[in-house]
Amino acid sequence: MKDKVCLITGGTDGIGKAAAQALARQGAKLLIHGRDPEKGSRAVAEIKAGSQNPSIEFLQADFSSLADVRRLAATALERTSRIDVLINNAGGMFAKRHVSKDGYEMTFAVNHLAPFLLTHLLVNTLKGSSRQARIVTTASHAHRGAALPFDDLQAIRKYSAMAAYGTSKLANILFTRALAKRLEGTTVTATCLHPGFVRTSFARDLPPFGKSIFGLISLLARSPEKGAETLAFLAASPEVQGASGGYYFDCKLTQPSPAAQDDEAAERLWTVSEKLVGIA
């Protein structure tokens, strides 16, 4: 990864920060996205100190706003003329139904629409990399059992935090499959992964009882560093050079659910997403 330029979203905490630390130690030049500038400054300082790598910058954006996603892409392209790796890692889970600044259900907006738009805005820059470029998206085994409710993607009729999260993670995998097909014949690949159940502050929006349960379960969870291993592997390892469209867990290709292998649904989601983010 020496001198490769890597943009990682959600890189100030959890597995995103752990992956950033791993890639920084390998010599990557990092653009680390986060929502909170103060937290971002601390993360950059910690990663620089831990890796002895000075080539790390923070970029702020709120993924509940598509305008902010567009600004993030523009800022990234002001900071660098080349991007070799895009890691779509930012995400969230919300106890109650909220809507984004654009009026979309928050989980779907942050976990799917934001990375969908960011990838669209940066893909030509990735294609221009002098090396084989990679797009890596953090999905989850939470997609298993989920289905895309195309007649209610905004969860207006019925909402639950876990169902919305599972739907968004299914969308991540279908997005990766559709993206990989569109990247055939280029020097860019697209993969996604399940990081495992990781001990992070990810469920901070849950109500007190939910936080307590999550906290107890988290005692059995893996560390952010362990969860980040597959993320860093897909971003950097020569073992997956040229591999595209796959879903990985513990650095191994694995089969997602049947719903996540539905190419017709993937194409339909792509078309709907283009319209929702305003690029159709």
Backbone hydrogen bonds, N-H to C=O, Kabsch-Sander energy under -0.5 kcal/mol:
donor,donor_aa,acceptor,acceptor_aa,energy
3,D,27,G,-2.5
4,K,1,M,-2.4
6,C,4,K,-0.5
6,C,29,K,-3.0
7,L,85,V,-2.6
8,I,6,C,-0.6
8,I,31,L,-2.4
9,T,87,I,-2.6
11,G,8,I,-0.5
11,G,33,H,-2.3
16,G,13,D,-0.8
17,K,13,D,-1.7
18,A,14,G,-2.1
19,A,15,I,-2.7
20,A,16,G,-2.2
21,Q,17,K,-2.3
22,A,18,A,-2.0
23,L,19,A,-2.6
24,A,20,A,-2.5
25,R,21,Q,-2.0
26,Q,22,A,-0.8
27,G,24,A,-1.7
28,A,23,L,-2.2
29,K,4,K,-3.2
30,L,28,A,-0.6
30,L,55,S,-2.5
31,L,6,C,-2.7
32,I,30,L,-0.6
32,I,57,E,-3.4
33,H,8,I,-2.8
33,H,31,L,-0.6
34,G,59,L,-1.8
40,G,36,D,-2.6
41,S,37,P,-2.4
42,R,38,E,-1.9
43,A,39,K,-2.4
44,V,40,G,-2.5
45,A,41,S,-2.1
46,E,42,R,-2.5
47,I,43,A,-2.7
48,K,44,V,-2.6
49,A,45,A,-2.3
50,G,46,E,-2.5
51,S,47,I,-1.8
52,Q,48,K,-2.0
53,N,48,K,-0.6
56,I,54,P,-1.8
57,E,30,L,-2.4
59,L,32,I,-2.8
61,A,34,G,-2.0
63,F,61,A,-0.7
65,S,62,D,-1.7
69,V,65,S,-1.7
70,R,66,L,-2.2
71,R,67,A,-2.1
72,L,68,D,-2.6
73,A,69,V,-2.2
74,A,70,R,-2.2
75,T,71,R,-2.7
76,A,72,L,-2.7
77,L,73,A,-2.0
78,E,74,A,-1.1
79,R,75,T,-1.7
80,T,76,A,-1.7
84,D,5,V,-2.4
85,V,5,V,-2.0
86,L,134,R,-2.6
87,I,7,L,-3.2
87,I,85,V,-0.5
88,N,86,L,-0.7
88,N,136,V,-3.1
89,N,87,I,-1.2
93,M,202,F,-0.5
100,S,104,Y,-3.5
101,K,64,S,-2.0
102,D,64,S,-0.6
103,G,100,S,-1.9
106,M,98,H,-2.4
109,A,105,E,-2.6
110,V,106,M,-3.0
111,N,107,T,-2.5
112,H,108,F,-1.6
113,L,108,F,-2.3
114,A,109,A,-2.4
116,F,112,H,-2.3
117,L,113,L,-2.5
118,L,114,A,-2.7
119,T,115,P,-2.5
120,H,116,F,-1.9
121,L,117,L,-2.3
122,L,118,L,-1.4
123,V,119,T,-1.8
125,T,122,L,-0.5
126,L,122,L,-2.1
127,K,123,V,-2.3
128,G,124,N,-1.0
129,S,126,L,-1.5
133,A,187,T,-1.4
134,R,84,D,-2.3
135,I,189,T,-2.3
136,V,86,L,-2.8
137,T,191,T,-2.0
138,T,88,N,-2.6
139,A,137,T,-0.8
139,A,193,L,-2.6
143,H,140,S,-1.6
144,R,141,H,-2.0
146,A,143,H,-2.3
150,F,148,L,-1.6
152,D,149,P,-2.9
155,A,152,D,-2.0
164,A,160,S,-2.6
165,Y,161,A,-2.3
166,G,162,M,-2.8
167,T,163,A,-2.4
168,S,164,A,-2.1
169,K,165,Y,-2.1
170,L,166,G,-2.1
171,A,167,T,-2.2
172,N,168,S,-1.7
173,I,169,K,-1.5
174,L,170,L,-2.4
175,F,171,A,-2.7
176,T,172,N,-1.8
177,R,173,I,-2.2
178,A,174,L,-2.4
179,L,175,F,-2.7
180,A,176,T,-2.6
181,K,177,R,-1.6
182,R,178,A,-1.6
183,L,179,L,-1.4
184,E,181,K,-0.9
186,T,183,L,-2.2
189,T,133,A,-1.9
191,T,135,I,-2.4
192,C,246,G,-2.2
193,L,137,T,-1.6
194,H,248,Y,-2.8
198,V,196,G,-0.8
199,R,222,R,-2.9
200,T,198,V,-1.2
204,R,201,S,-1.6
206,L,203,A,-1.9
211,K,207,P,-2.6
212,S,208,P,-2.2
213,I,209,F,-2.3
214,F,210,G,-2.8
215,G,211,K,-2.7
216,L,212,S,-2.2
217,I,213,I,-2.5
218,S,214,F,-2.3
219,L,215,G,-0.6
219,L,216,L,-1.2
220,L,217,I,-2.1
221,A,218,S,-1.3
222,R,197,F,-2.4
227,G,223,S,-2.5
228,A,224,P,-1.9
229,E,226,K,-1.1
231,L,227,G,-0.5
232,A,228,A,-2.7
233,F,229,E,-2.3
234,L,230,T,-2.6
235,A,231,L,-1.5
236,A,232,A,-2.0
237,S,233,F,-2.4
240,V,237,S,-1.1
241,Q,238,P,-1.5
243,A,240,V,-1.8
245,G,190,A,-4.3
247,Y,254,T,-0.6
248,Y,192,C,-2.1
249,F,252,K,-2.5
250,D,194,H,-0.6
252,K,249,F,-1.3
254,T,247,Y,-3.2
260,A,257,S,-0.8
261,Q,258,P,-1.5
262,D,259,A,-1.0
263,D,261,Q,-1.1
266,A,262,D,-2.1
267,E,263,D,-2.2
268,R,264,E,-2.1
269,L,265,A,-2.8
270,W,266,A,-2.1
271,T,267,E,-2.2
272,V,268,R,-2.4
273,S,269,L,-2.9
274,E,270,W,-2.3
275,K,271,T,-1.5
276,L,272,V,-2.2
277,V,273,S,-2.3
278,G,274,E,-0.7
278,G,275,K,-0.5
279,I,274,E,-2.8
280,A,274,E,-1.0
